[in-house]
Amino acid sequence: MAWGVCQAWVACWAESMRCRIVQTLLECVEGDITAQEVDAIVNAANESLLGGGGVDGAIHRAAGPELLEETRRLGGCRTGDAKLTRGYRLPARYVIHAVGPVYRPDDPDVPRLLASAYRRCLEIAQQQAFASIAFPAISTGVYGYPQAEACEIALHTTLEFLDQSTSLRLIRFVLFGAPAYSVYVQTIQRMAQTDSRLHVLD
């Protein structure tokens, strides 16, 4: 999709945090992941891919029963991985179902698995030549990952991915509630002070 379309999406939000990373716009908003008009939204799924609570349940309800029919054929998904389906009744054309880890503070694999879930979503988006993707805060709901720690992993993984050439022109983090949104804004502002790749636009 054209860069002008991405700019129009941004204008729809009364409040957002925006950064430019080379040719990609990184945006944080407080909002509803199911309402995003992007190429793909990310579902914070469980390993069964058969729906659940929180973001997962909301996406399945908004997409309609056809989504569950498709995910039943996928054979589940391992933690740290992701799989692609159509979006059906969602504004987004596709859903990338990512399985993040349950938070265990003494398990060194947990941060690696969360980073892997984000990376796999970005890799799938690149393979499909998507121009836009919207993420929720993976693993920060019932899986218990502390918001600030998960935010650091999400943003660092995204920055590392954007060191390569990509079709993505818009990466949006859609946060549920003002506290989660504030964490992302503060983290980006802090990171931008030391990372020359981040150019804050607001």
Secondary structure, 3 states (H helix, E strand, C coil): CCHHHHHHHHHCCCCCEEEEECCEEEEEEECCHHHCCCCEEEEEECCCCCCCCHHHHHHHHHHCHHHHHHHHHHCCCCCCCEEEEECCCCCCCEEEEEECCCCCCCCCHHHHHHHHHHHHHHHHHHHCCCCEEEECCCCCCCCCCCHHHHHHHHHHHHHHHCCCCCCCCEEEEEECCHHHHHHHHHHHHHHHCCCCCCEECC
